[in-house]
């Protein structure tokens, strides 16, 4: 079996890197994560996508094939995701 080249990424904000008002904007509860991650995963053709959202930090981890085609034409996309309460821009 051939091993594909992959991009692995992590983005996040914690109490060490961002003020509380910014972290509050990133917070997503379990229902929002379960509803919001699949469309993002599908839109950017990630093979894996996971997120951790607590009162102190938000982290998102993903895997996508190198050279993955998406709307921006690069392997690491920029995106806006709207929940029912807020917009998360990455």
N, C-alpha and C positions, 0 to 999 in steps of 0.2 A: 504494500500500500504506500503510495506517495504521500509525503507530508507537504501540505500547502504552507506557503508563507502567510503569516497573519500579522495584523496590527493589533496590539493589545493596548487599551487606553484606560486611564483612570482620571476622573476629574472630581473635584470636591472642594468643600469649604468646611473649616472647623473653627472652634473657638480660638484656635491659635492663628488662623489666617484671615478671618472675616468677622466683622462686627455682628452683633446679635440681630439687628434689623435685617441685614442681608440673609443670614441663615434662616430667619423666620420665613422669608420669601421662598426659600428653597424647600422648606419642609413639606413633605407629602405623606399623608397617612397611608395605611396599608391598602385601603380601597382605591385611593388615587394611584398608588404604585401598580397595583394589579390591573387597573384599567388603562393606565398610561404607558407602561413599558412595552406591551406587544405592538401598538401602532408605531412607536419609535423604532423598535427592532426591525419591523417589516419595512418601514419607509427607507431605512438606510442599509438594509440587507446585512445587518449584524448577524453573525452566527450565534452569538451569546450576548446577553445584556442583563445586568443586575444592578440594583441600587440599594443603598442603605440610607435611611432618613431618620434622624433622631433630633432631639432638641439641641444637641451640641454640634452636629455635623450632617453633611449630605455628601455621599460619595456614589458615583456611578462608574461601573466597570463594564467594558465591552470588548468584543472581539469581532474583527471583520477581515476579510481577505484583503491582502495588499492589492491596490489597484481597483478596489471595490467602486463600481460606478454608482454615484448618487447624484442628487440634483445639483450639487456644487461642483461635481466633477473631480473630487479628490477623495482619498480614502478616509480622511478624518473630517466628518461633516460639521457644519455649524447648523444649529436648529433652534426653532422656537416651538415650545409645546404648551398648549393652553389646556389647563384643567378647568373645572367648573368654577374655581375660585381665583385662579391666578395664571399668569404666563411665566414659564420657566424658559429663559433664553440661555443657551450654551454656545 
